[in-house]
Amino acid sequence: MLCFRLFRTNARNTNVSTHERLLIATAILLIGMSAATAQETYATLIESESTATMEATPTAVIFHLSRSFTGDSLADTVQTAQALAPDLRAALKEAGYERATMNVTGPMIPSTEHKSIRIDAEIRLSLGSTSAEGTRSTAFATAVDKISKIATDLDCAVDGPALDVGDRLEMENKAVQRAIENAYVRAQAAATVMRLEIVSVDHVTIESVTWHDRPGQSKHEASADRIGVTVEIRIAYLALPSGS
C-alpha cells in the first residue's frame, strides 16, 4: 500500500525553489506511474481436471429384499406383513448367517387407494479377512446363492449384491486428496510453460463420486477382493507472472 502525505505551501514562501518544486513534481509523477503499472498486473486462471481411484478390500456384502402385501384392509395386511421379519431371521439362521445384520423398514403404505403395503429389509453379511486363495470369492458366491434362495422362498424381490467397506467417507476423502495432488501437478506444469507462479486456489468443484461396488456395473469391476471409488474434480488456480 502506498501512502501519500500532502503539504500545503505558501506561494509567497521563497524558501522552496523552482528546482525543488520540479523534483517534487517528478517524484509524484513517478510514484503515480508505478502504481498504475502495478494495477495492470492481472492474475491468470488455470483450470485443471483430475480423476483418482482408491481401492480397498471389501469387508461386507449387502442385499436389499422387499415384499409387497395386499389384503381386504390395511390393518389386516399389516398383521400379515409383520411376520416377514422373524421369517427372514429364521431363514438366515438356517442358512448359517445367524450373525448377519438385518434392518427392516416398514410397513410402508404407498397409497390409500390400494390395500397394499411394502416391507424392505437390508441384510449385511461379513466377508472374512482370510487371505487364503479363493476363500473370499467362494464365501461371496455362497452368500449370493443362499440369499437368492431365501428371497425366492419368502417371495421377496432382491437387489444386490453390493460390496462395502467399514468407512466409505474415509475412502472418498483419500480419493479427493489424491485427485487434488494430480490436478496441482498438471496445473504447475502449465504455469511453468507460461512463466507464471501459482499463488492460490480460486475454487474446487467435485464433479462426481462413483463407487465400484457391484460386479459387472462399471469398468472397475468389483470382486470379493477389491472395492473402489473414483472421484472426478475440477480446480481453478490463480497464477501471477514470476517475480510479481
N, C-alpha and C positions, 0 to 999 in steps of 0.2 A: 504494500500500500504506500502510495506517495502522499506526503503531507506538505502542504504549502502554507507559508505564513506571508501575509500581505502587509507591507508597511506603507503608510501614507506619508508622503514627503511634501514639504512646502516648496512651491515653485520658486520662491524667492531665496531659498537656502542655497548659498553659494558654496557650501562645503561639499556638495555632491557634484562632481564634474560631469561634463558631457561624456567623457570616455568611460567613467564608471557606470553611467546610465546605460551606455551601449553594451557594456559587459553584462549587466543585469538582464537586459532585454534578450541578449543572445542566450544566456543560461536558461531563462524561462522558455525560450523557443525550443531549445534542445531537449529540455525535460518533456515538453509537450509532444514533440516528435517521437521521443522514446516511448511515452505512454500510448500514443496512437499505434506505434508498431507492435507493442505488446498485445493490444486489443485485437490485432489482426491474426493472432496465432489461434487456430481453431483445432479442437480435438477431432480425431478421426474415429469412427465407429467400426470396429472389426467384429463381425459375427462368425461364430464357429459352431457347427453342429457335430454332435458326437453320440456314439452308441456304446454301451458297455453291458456285458452279460456276466452275472455272478452265478456260480453253481455250488450246490451242496448235496450232501447225502440225505434223502428224504427219511423222515422218522415216522411217518404215519400215512395211511391210505384212508380216504374219506368216501363214503357213499351217501347219497340222499335218496330216501324212499318216501313215497307219498301214495295215499289211497283215498278215494272218494267213497262216501257212503250216502245212500238215499233211503227214504222211508216215507211213511204216511205223514209224519210230523217231525219237526226238527228235534223236539225233545226226545222222541223215541230213537231217532237216528244218532243222537249224541250218546245215548246209553250203549248202543251197539258199537260205536266208534271207539269208545273208551277202552275196549278190550284189546285194541291193536298194540298199545304199548307193552302190556305184560306178555302178549303173544310174541312180540319181537324179542323181548328179553329172554324168554324161554327158548326161542329158536336159536339165538346167539349162543346161549349156554350149551345147547345140544351140539352146536357146530364147533365147540371148543373155544368160543370167544366170550367167556363169562366176564372177562376183564375189559371188554370193549366199552368205550364211552358212547352213550346214546342220549341225544337230546330230542325230545318230542315237542312239536309245536301244534297247537290246535286244541279243540276243533275250531276250524275257521268256516264261517258262513259266507260264501261269496255273493249270495243273492237271496232276497226274501221271496222271490217268485218261484224258486225251485227248492224242494225239500231235500237239499243235499249239503253235505259238509265235507271238509278235507282235513286229513291229518298228515303232517310232514314229520319225518324223522331223519336226523343226521347220525350216522354211525361212523365212528372213528376207531380204526384198528391200528395198533402199534406194529411197526416194522422193526424187527430185531436189528441190533447193531453188529451182528456177527459178520466176519469178513470171509467166511468160507465160500468158495466159488459156487455160484448157483443157488445158495441158500436163500438169499433175499428175493431173487427172482421167483423161486419156487413158492415162497411164502406169499408173494404178491399175487401170483396166478391162482393159488389156492384160495386166497381171500375173495378174488373176483368170482370164482366158481361157486363158493359157498354162499356169498351174499346174493348172487343171482338166483340161486335155488330158493333161498329164504323169501326173496321178493316174489318169485313165482308162486310159492306155496301160500303166501299171505295175500296174493292178488294185489301186489304193490307195483307201481312204476318205479324204476330205479334210474338214477343219474350218477354216473361215475364209471370208473374210479378216478379220483383226483389225489395226487400226492401232496404231502405237506411237510413243512419243517417246523421246528419249535418256535422260531421268531421270524416271521416274514418281514416285519418292519426293519429288522437289522440287516437282512439281505438286501432290501430295497435301498437302504441308506448307503451300504457299501457300493452298490451298483451306481448310484448317483455320484458318489465321490470319485469312482473310477472314471466315469464319463466326463466329469469336470476336469480331471487331470489330463485326459486325452484332448479335450477341447482346448485347454490352455496351450498345450504343445503346438497344436496346429495354428492357433492364433499368434503365438510368439514367432513362428516361422514366417507368417505373413507380415508381421510388424517389422521383422528384420529386413525383409526384402524392400519394404517401403521406407526404411530408415526411421522407424518410429519406435517409441517405447510405450508399452502398456502400463498405464498408471492406475486403472481401477476397473471394476466390473460395473457395467451400466445396468444390466438385468439378466436374470436367468429364467428360462422357460423350460419346464419339464413337459415334453410333448406326449410321452406315453410311458406306462409301466406295464409290461406284459409278462405274465407268468407262464412258464412252460411246465405245467404240472399234470397234463393229460396226454397219455400216449397217442401219437398219431395226429395231434391237432395243431402242430406247429413245426417249423423247420428245425427247431431244437427239440428233438423228440425226448420225452420223459421216459424214464425206466426206473426200476426199483433201486438203481444205483445212483441216479442223478436227477436233480430237480434244479431248474434255473429260472432266473428273472432277468429280463432285458429292459434297460432304461434308455430312452432317447431324449436328449436335451438340446437346447439352443442357448448359447451365451453370447452376449454383446459386451465387448471390451472397449474402453476409452483409451486411445493412444495419442501421444503428442510427439512432435519432432524431437529427435535425440538432442539432449542438452538444453531443451527449453524450460 
